Amino acid sequence: MFLKFFLHVLTQITSKKYFIKITLVFLDDFQVDTIILFDTSADLNCTKEGIVLKRFLHNISEKLYVANNTKLVIKNKTQVSISNNDFYLKNFFVVTNDINHIIILDTPFIDMITLTKLTMKTLLQKLMVQNLFFLS
């Protein structure tokens, strides 16, 4: 009985992964057009070392673990805006070599671009009637 229930729960919890094209804007003089992994099961924006110029990095010492309980070594973080149709969404990325993709965008990004509670005030605050298109 427990195994059947557990398997049913597993079918209810799914994650989606997409490759999307985005523009990362650090300053007016430095931006990167790239294709990133958008992972709905990730809880943290990550980028590999060497992608971001050192002048945009801030030293941190955090200890994080991934889903399989292996340590994720993080030495730096950076703040970046994700640009789409002249609309900018600020995000933080941790910098690590312990990921398989160059850049991973996480679940909290979904929260920034979707409505959670539909009221007129929320509708006007969220995205201010901007259309964002991310190509997968």
C-alpha positions in Angstrom: 0.0 0.0 0.0 2.7 2.5 0.9 4.7 1.8 -2.3 1.6 2.4 -4.4 0.9 5.7 -2.5 4.5 6.8 -2.8 4.6 6.2 -6.6 1.4 8.2 -6.9 3.0 11.1 -5.1 6.0 10.9 -7.4 3.7 11.2 -10.4 2.2 14.4 -8.9 5.5 16.1 -8.4 7.2 16.9 -11.6 9.9 19.3 -12.6 10.3 20.9 -16.0 13.6 21.9 -17.7 13.8 24.2 -20.7 16.5 25.9 -22.6 15.7 29.5 -23.1 17.4 32.5 -24.7 17.9 35.5 -22.4 20.0 38.6 -22.0 21.9 39.1 -18.8 22.6 42.8 -18.1 25.3 43.7 -15.6 25.8 47.3 -16.6 25.0 49.3 -19.6 28.5 48.5 -21.0 28.4 44.7 -20.3 25.6 42.3 -21.2 25.5 38.7 -22.3 23.1 37.1 -24.7 23.0 33.4 -24.0 20.9 30.2 -23.8 20.4 29.0 -20.3 18.8 26.1 -18.5 15.5 27.1 -16.9 14.9 24.4 -14.2 11.7 24.4 -12.1 13.3 22.1 -9.6 16.2 24.5 -8.9 16.0 26.7 -5.9 19.0 29.0 -6.7 20.2 30.8 -9.7 23.7 29.5 -10.6 26.4 30.4 -13.1 29.8 28.8 -13.7 33.0 30.6 -12.8 34.5 32.5 -15.7 31.2 33.7 -17.2 30.9 36.8 -15.1 33.7 39.4 -15.0 35.5 39.6 -11.7 34.5 43.2 -11.2 30.9 42.1 -10.8 31.6 39.4 -8.2 31.1 39.7 -4.5 32.9 37.3 -2.2 30.7 35.1 0.0 31.3 31.9 2.0 28.2 29.8 1.9 27.7 26.1 2.3 25.0 24.6 0.2 24.1 21.0 -0.7 22.3 19.8 -3.8 19.5 17.2 -3.9 21.8 14.2 -3.8 23.5 15.7 -0.6 26.8 16.6 -2.3 28.4 19.9 -1.4 28.0 22.9 -3.7 31.1 25.1 -3.3 30.2 28.8 -3.6 32.7 31.6 -3.3 31.0 34.4 -5.1 27.7 35.9 -6.0 26.6 38.5 -8.5 23.5 40.7 -9.1 22.3 40.8 -12.7 19.2 41.9 -14.6 17.4 39.6 -17.0 16.2 41.7 -19.9 13.3 41.0 -22.1 11.4 43.6 -24.3 13.0 46.5 -22.4 11.8 45.1 -19.1 14.5 44.2 -16.5 14.1 41.7 -13.6 16.9 41.8 -11.0 18.2 38.5 -9.7 21.1 37.2 -7.8 23.3 34.3 -9.1 25.8 32.3 -7.1 29.0 31.4 -8.9 30.2 27.8 -8.8 32.0 25.2 -10.8 29.8 22.4 -9.4 27.1 22.6 -12.1 26.8 20.9 -15.4 25.3 23.9 -17.3 26.8 27.3 -17.8 23.8 29.1 -16.3 20.8 27.8 -14.4 17.7 29.9 -13.7 15.5 28.8 -10.8 12.0 28.6 -9.5 11.9 32.0 -7.7 12.2 33.5 -11.2 8.8 32.0 -12.0 7.4 33.8 -9.0 8.7 37.1 -10.4 7.0 36.7 -13.8 3.7 35.1 -12.8 0.7 36.3 -10.9 0.1 34.7 -7.5 -3.0 36.5 -6.5 -5.2 38.2 -9.1 -6.4 41.6 -8.0 -6.3 44.8 -10.0 -3.4 46.1 -7.8 -1.4 43.0 -8.3 -2.1 43.0 -12.0 -0.8 46.5 -12.3 2.2 45.9 -10.1 3.3 42.7 -11.8 5.0 43.4 -15.1 3.0 46.6 -15.6 1.2 45.1 -18.6 4.4 44.1 -20.3 4.6 41.0 -22.5 7.6 38.9 -21.9 8.5 36.2 -24.4 11.1 33.6 -23.6 11.9 31.3 -26.5 12.5 27.6 -25.7 
